[in-house]
C-alpha cells in the first residue's frame, strides 16, 4: 500500500482513509492494527519540510475543514460510511473493535482497554519527566538526570506492575513462544504493549529494552505482535520517517 500525498475531505472514501503526518507518531498504532487485520486502506500523509518542520498540505487540510473532528489536529480517520473520527486513541479503539481485537463482551473489552490505558500511563509518565529534546524548559543536565531516573527506576517499576497484571489476564500461545495480554488471540492490548516497548525513538530503543529486561511476559507479547504476517510485512515496507 503506497502512501498518498493528497488528502480528501468529502465525499466519503471507498475504504478507510487515515490522515496523518509523514511520521509514525500518533498514527502508527492504528497502522499496526490495520496491518494485523490485513485491511486495505489509504495511508494519507502530510509531507513535512525538514528545514522548517512545517507542512503545507496539513495547513490546507485545516483550512478546508478536513480536520475539524480532531480540533484541526491530526490524525483523523475517514470511513466509507462518511464519518470522520478524531483523537488517536478513539481511532485505535474503533479499528480494534471493527476487526475483532476488543474482545467479545463489554467486560472483555473493558479489560483490554484497561491494559492499553496502563501503556498510555507509561508514555504519559515519560513525557512528564521532561527529558525530550523538544523540552526547552530544562537544561541538558536536568534532562540527563530525568532521563536516567526514568529508564533506570521509574519505567522498570511501571513495566513490572503491568507484567504482573497481564499474567493474570492473558495466556501463552499454543507453542509457548508468545503470550496474549488477554484471552487466546491478539487484541488491542497486545498492540499497545508492542507500541510501548518497540515503537520508540531510535535513541530510546536500547534503554527501553534494558528497562523491560525482567518483564518476560511483556516481551513475549511484543515478540508475538512482531511475528504476525501483516505486521512483519508493514515493518519491512513502511516509509522511513524521522520518528
C-alpha positions in Angstrom: 0.0 0.0 0.0 1.6 3.2 -1.2 1.2 6.3 0.9 -1.0 9.0 -0.6 0.4 12.5 -0.9 -3.0 14.1 -1.3 -6.0 14.3 1.1 -9.7 14.1 0.7 -12.3 15.8 2.8 -15.6 14.8 1.0 -17.1 12.7 -0.4 -16.6 9.7 1.7 -13.7 7.4 0.7 -14.4 4.0 -0.8 -12.3 2.4 2.0 -10.8 3.6 5.3 -8.5 6.6 5.0 -6.0 7.5 7.7 -4.7 11.1 7.6 -1.6 12.0 9.5 1.9 13.5 9.0 4.6 11.6 7.2 5.7 10.2 10.6 5.0 7.2 12.8 3.9 9.2 15.8 0.3 9.1 16.9 -0.9 7.1 13.9 1.5 4.1 14.0 -0.5 2.0 16.4 -3.6 2.4 14.1 -1.4 1.4 11.1 -0.3 -1.7 13.0 -3.8 -2.6 13.9 -4.8 -2.3 10.2 -1.7 -4.4 9.3 -2.8 -7.2 11.7 -6.3 -7.1 10.1 -4.7 -7.1 6.7 -7.2 -4.4 5.8 -6.6 -2.2 2.7 -6.8 1.5 3.5 -5.5 4.8 2.2 -2.5 6.0 4.2 -2.6 9.7 3.5 0.5 11.6 4.8 1.0 15.3 5.2 4.6 15.9 3.9 6.8 17.8 6.3 9.6 20.3 5.3 12.6 19.1 7.4 14.1 22.6 7.3 11.1 24.3 8.9 9.1 21.3 10.3 6.0 22.8 8.6 3.5 21.0 6.4 1.7 22.9 3.6 -0.7 20.0 3.0 -1.6 19.9 6.7 -2.3 23.7 6.7 -4.6 23.2 3.7 -6.4 20.3 5.4 -7.0 22.6 8.4 -8.3 25.4 6.1 -10.7 23.2 4.2 -12.2 21.7 7.3 -10.9 18.1 6.9 -9.6 18.0 10.4 -12.5 19.6 12.4 -13.3 16.3 14.2 -9.8 16.4 15.8 -10.0 20.2 16.5 -7.7 20.9 13.5 -5.1 18.4 14.5 -4.1 15.0 13.1 -4.7 12.1 12.9 -8.2 11.7 11.6 -9.8 8.5 10.1 -12.4 8.8 7.3 -14.8 5.8 7.0 -16.7 4.7 3.8 -19.9 5.5 5.7 -18.9 9.2 5.7 -17.8 9.5 9.3 -14.7 11.3 10.3 -13.1 10.2 13.6 -10.6 12.3 15.5 -8.4 11.5 18.5 -5.7 8.8 18.0 -7.0 6.6 20.8 -10.6 6.7 19.6 -9.3 5.8 16.2 -7.3 2.9 17.6 -10.3 1.5 19.5 -12.6 1.9 16.5 -10.2 -0.1 14.3 -9.6 -2.7 17.0 -13.3 -3.2 17.6 -14.2 -3.3 13.9 -11.7 -6.0 13.2 -12.2 -8.2 16.3 -9.5 -7.1 18.6 -11.6 -5.8 21.5 -13.0 -9.0 23.0 -16.5 -10.4 22.6 -18.2 -8.9 25.6 -18.3 -5.5 27.3 -16.3 -7.0 30.2 -13.6 -8.3 27.9 -13.5 -5.0 26.1 -13.0 -3.2 29.4 -10.1 -5.4 30.4 -8.4 -5.0 27.1 -8.9 -1.2 27.3 -7.6 -1.2 30.9 -4.3 -2.8 29.8 -4.0 -0.3 26.9 -4.5 2.6 29.3 -1.7 1.2 31.5 0.5 1.5 28.5 -0.6 5.1 27.9 0.2 5.9 31.5 3.8 4.8 30.9 4.1 7.1 27.8 2.4 10.0 29.7 4.8 9.5 32.6 7.8 9.5 30.3 6.6 12.8 28.8 6.0 14.3 32.2 9.7 13.6 33.2 10.6 16.3 30.6 13.7 14.9 29.1 12.6 15.2 25.5 14.9 17.0 23.1 11.9 19.3 22.4 11.7 20.4 26.0 13.2 23.9 26.3 12.3 24.4 29.9 15.1 22.2 31.3 18.8 22.4 31.0 20.7 19.5 29.3 22.0 18.4 32.7 18.5 18.4 34.1 17.2 16.4 31.2 20.0 13.9 31.5 19.2 13.4 35.2 15.5 13.0 34.5 16.2 10.5 31.6 18.4 8.4 33.9 15.8 8.3 36.6 13.1 7.3 34.1 14.9 4.5 32.4 16.7 3.1 35.5 14.0 3.4 38.1 10.5 4.7 37.1 10.0 2.8 33.8 11.2 -0.6 35.1 8.8 -0.3 38.1 5.8 0.6 35.9 6.6 -2.2 33.5 6.9 -4.7 36.3 3.4 -3.9 37.5 1.9 -4.2 34.0 3.8 -7.5 33.5 2.3 -8.9 36.8 -1.2 -7.7 35.7 -1.2 -9.4 32.3 0.0 -12.6 33.8 -3.5 -12.7 35.5 -5.5 -11.8 32.3 -3.6 -13.5 29.5 -2.2 -16.8 28.4 0.6 -18.4 26.4 0.2 -19.2 22.7 -0.1 -22.9 21.9 3.5 -23.3 21.0 4.6 -21.4 24.2 6.7 -18.9 22.2 4.4 -15.9 22.7 1.8 -14.6 25.1 -1.5 -12.8 24.7 -2.3 -10.0 27.1 -6.0 -11.1 27.2 -7.6 -14.3 26.1 -6.1 -16.6 23.4 -5.8 -14.2 20.5 -4.2 -10.9 19.5 -6.0 -7.9 21.0 -5.6 -4.1 21.1 -3.9 -4.7 24.5 -1.1 -6.6 22.8 -0.6 -3.9 20.2 -0.5 -1.2 22.9 2.2 -3.2 24.7 4.2 -3.6 21.4 4.0 0.1 20.8 5.1 0.9 24.3 8.2 -1.4 24.1 9.1 -1.4 20.4 7.7 1.7 18.7 10.0 4.1 20.4 12.5 6.7 19.3 15.7 5.2 17.9 17.7 6.9 20.7 15.5 5.3 23.4 15.4 1.8 22.0 18.3 0.3 23.9 17.3 2.0 27.2 13.7 0.7 26.8 15.0 -2.8 26.1 17.1 -2.7 29.3 14.2 -1.2 31.3 12.0 -4.2 30.3 14.6 -6.9 30.7 12.8 -8.5 33.7 9.3 -8.4 32.0 9.3 -11.7 30.3 5.6 -11.7 29.6 5.5 -8.2 28.1 8.4 -9.0 25.8 6.8 -12.3 24.7 3.7 -10.3 23.8 5.7 -7.7 21.8 7.5 -10.6 20.1 4.2 -12.2 19.2 2.9 -9.0 17.6 6.0 -8.6 15.5 5.7 -12.3 14.4 2.3 -11.7 12.7 2.5 -11.7 8.9 0.8 -8.4 8.4 3.0 -6.7 10.9 6.2 -8.2 9.5 5.2 -7.0 6.1 4.4 -3.5 7.3 7.6 -3.1 9.3 9.6 -4.2 6.3 7.8 -1.9 3.8 6.6 1.2 5.7 8.1 4.5 4.8 11.3 5.6 6.5 10.5 8.7 8.6 12.1 11.0 11.2 10.2 9.3 14.0 
